[in-house]
């Protein structure tokens, strides 16, 4: 009500002044129609009074339009299309002849009103932003005074906070907002900013808000009018997209406290709830007023000096309330300068027409006014004023505001030339320990690798294990002719430390740092890389996987194969031979060694088929993100990744290798049970075999559990699995050779050793467990068989003779009885 009374008083006073001046100087009036939303909110409340003041300044200037007097006639459209059309036609049909129009100011009105006015050849200045208003076919006399908020300003703001992930929401039924969203997306992407979601929002924003929540969007642009922005924010409040983790960026030209006046009519949220949703949001708009009055240049020398005090008051007021008053002032000067240039052009062209002769049918003068408007160039209260070819205002500085404790505070200014962001007031965030909010959880890719200290420690122990294996191999070969080691088949036993050396060697290729391997080389290596579930090495710390699998499988086959083949011969000698009282043929060392090599050859064949028939390819394994607790407020998650190789059918090949090894270990369990009663020193190893199998089985089970439950902790897993190989491999090695070395040390190896047998084998006499002893025993046994056969034959002959003698004796006794 106060604003309306003030405007009425100003209008009456201004019209009285016009009448007085017309009477005094007899100037020709040029009427300018005004369509203003004067009482919508405070930001527009001073437009009319400022425009009238500008009219006075122009009329008081003798340097332009000396023969004319500008007169402003205005109406309040209340941003209503119907009222805008009504008042426009009222001007045309019931008012004085208009020379130009200021307004409608909003795009919403202009899109509908301006096409109707074009038939009356009136140049119209507005502050609409819709790009369609630049279409000279539909809007041939529309001049857009309000410069578009440039996407460069949005990009500069995003870069200022170092945000890399943003989302954009725009009004779905408006070409202007769609094109603006497109420009914003392109500008941000050119600067390396990732657009995680672009949402075209209709009446129901809940679906869009839920999608943003699923994408973990934190920095969100709203491109739309305030009526839809309030719906966005109400939905965001309901779904929790507000507070210290989220930043909403929207147009800054919304009127103060716009959400409170719209909450009840357009949403089911309370003003208090929307207060929470909008707090801390950022607004970007064209900077409303110049701060450097020394640059003012209206092309009329006297203006800047004569009205300096007014300019200072206007500037200071606008910097407080951020009203659009300076745009009203400059629009009057645009029309005045364009009319002055048109009048000069008519005079210089020799035409008899003048501005006072303009009618709604005069397309010639209308076109001149429009063309001269596009040529206007001066530095006014809204910075430099000039237009492009379609009468769109060129770029000007931008204002960035933040809502702090319910008040819009100017924080930064974006300068056009040069491009720079200048901040005056610090931003405030409802966040402890960090500023500004982050754009989302940050994932830092960490290539899987083990620290050199741990790796070299494992390598050192591995070297020790290899040296220990070489020592046992040396002792076994050097003293192979002694009775103690001769009975243990030293040639066959030598395969055990060789196999253990291969298993130890697999550790060296278990954690080759993938950062040292190029992509090209990685691609070649994939052709010969494999994976397996049997090995005890971390599946995500390998590059030469096929080498590791080959070393492990072949090493296990050699060590356990040789051990079990040696035990198998003991089983044959002390079990099968005793039952049939003869030994089987074909237990020479060469055949047992050949059988052991066949186990390893089978592994090699499976690996070769795997490599040939199932090509490998590079895969990147990403593990679950782990929050960096050094700065948890920054939500930095370390994501361990591993580049390795995989193949389509790797599981089947791995199952084959594992199955063969399991069968081999079960065969060892069987042999250990069958030879448990053999008490010949150096030959009864059933207890050591059982312990070895037990250690390997327990190690595999525990290692599998560690891989499953602790796979995220790469360092721990690598350390544990490397230690598991060392412990299990060293234990098997020591169980097989330490007792032999101890027996070798305690026994006098210069004398022939004899061992008693618990299974009543004393009849076998002395024998050695080599081919010569076996042949000798066979020969002795055959001789015993021959002697036994001869004795049986003699006994049969003796028995036959004894029977005959008894018969004769009975006959003799019978004859004597008869004689008596």
Number of C-alpha atoms within 10 A of each C-alpha: 7 8 14 13 10 13 19 13 12 16 18 11 11 19 15 12 13 20 12 12 14 15 10 9 11 13 17 16 20 21 19 23 26 25 25 25 23 23 20 14 17 16 20 19 21 20 23 26 21 20 24 23 18 21 22 17 16 22 22 14 16 12 14 18 22 14 13 20 22 23 20 24 20 21 18 19 25 18 21 15 16 14 17 25 21 13 20 25 14 12 21 16 10 10 14 15 19 22 26 23 25 26 32 31 25 18 22 17 23 28 19 15 20 26 17 15 22 17 13 17 23 29 27 28 27 26 24 24 24 20 17 14 26 19 13 13 9 15 21 22 31 29 26 26 27 25 23 21 21 21 18 16 26 22 20 18 21 19 16 11 13 13 19 20 23 23 22 23 25 27 21 16 13 13 14 20 22 18 14 21 24 15 15 22 21 15 19 22 14 11 13 11 19 15 17 14 19 18 19 18 22 16 11 12 20 18 13 20 24 16 13 22 15 9 13 19 24 24 21 22 22 24 24 24 16 18 17 22 23 24 25 25 26 28 24 22 20 14 13 14 24 22 18 18 17 21 26 21 23 22 20 22 19 18 16 18 15 14 25 17 13 17 20 12 10 14 19 12 19 13 18 10 16 22 18 15 26 25 22 27 21 24 24 24 22 23 24 24 25 22 16 11 17 10 15 22 18 21 16 15 12 13 17 19 12 13 11 14 11 12 18 14 10 18 22 14 14 18 15 11 13 24 23 23 25 25 22 30 24 23 24 25 21 25 25 20 25 21 25 20 21 23 21 13 17 17 13 9 10 8 9 8 14 14 19 14 11 18 16 17 12 13 15 11 25 23 17 18 28 24 18 19 25 20 19 18 16 20 17 24 26 27 23 20 24 21 20 10 11 17 24 22 21 16 20 24 25 24 26 26 24 26 19 18 12 14 13 22 18 22 19 20 22 25 17 15 9 7 12 14 20 13 15 10 12 11 18 14 19 15 13 8 9 13 14 17 20 23 24 20 16 17 16 16 14 13 17 24 21 19 9 9 9 14 19 13 12 19 17 12 15 24 16 15 23 21 13 18 24 17 12 23 20 14 16 24 14 12 16 19 14 18 21 24 23 17 18 23 22 22 18 22 25 23 23 26 30 20 27 29 24 21 28 26 21 26 26 19 19 24 23 19 17 18 12 9 14 9 13 8 9 20 16 13 21 23 19 20 27 29 22 22 17 18 23 26 31 23 20 25 25 28 26 23 28 24 18 26 28 21 24 26 27 23 25 23 28 29 27 25 31 27 21 24 23 24 23 20 21 22 20 16 20 17 17 14 13 13 10 9 10 14 18 11 6 10 18 12 18 12 13 20 19 13 16 23 18 15 21 20 15 16 21 16 11 16 22 14 11 22 19 12 9 17 18 24 18 18 13 12 13 16 15 12 17 15 19 15 11 8 11 10 16 19 17 20 19 18 20 22 19 24 21 26 27 21 19 10 13 18 13 12 18 20 14 14 19 17 13 16 20 14 11 18 23 13 14 24 18 15 23 22 14 18 22 13 14 18 15 14 17 17 19 19 25 22 13 17 24 17 16 22 18 15 17 18 15 13 18 20 11 15 22 19 12 18 22 11 10 14 18 17 14 18 18 16 24 28 17 19 24 26 18 21 24 20 16 19 24 21 16 22 21 18 16 20 19 12 15 20 18 10 16 17 11 9 13 13 15 8 9 10 14 13 12 13 16 11 12 8 12 11 8 11 11 14 16 15 16 15 12 11 13 15 12 13 19 14 12 13 16 13 12 12 12 12 12 12 12 12 12 12 12 12 12 12 11 11 11 11 12 11 10 10 11 11 11 11 11 10 11 11 10 11 11 9 8 7 6 5
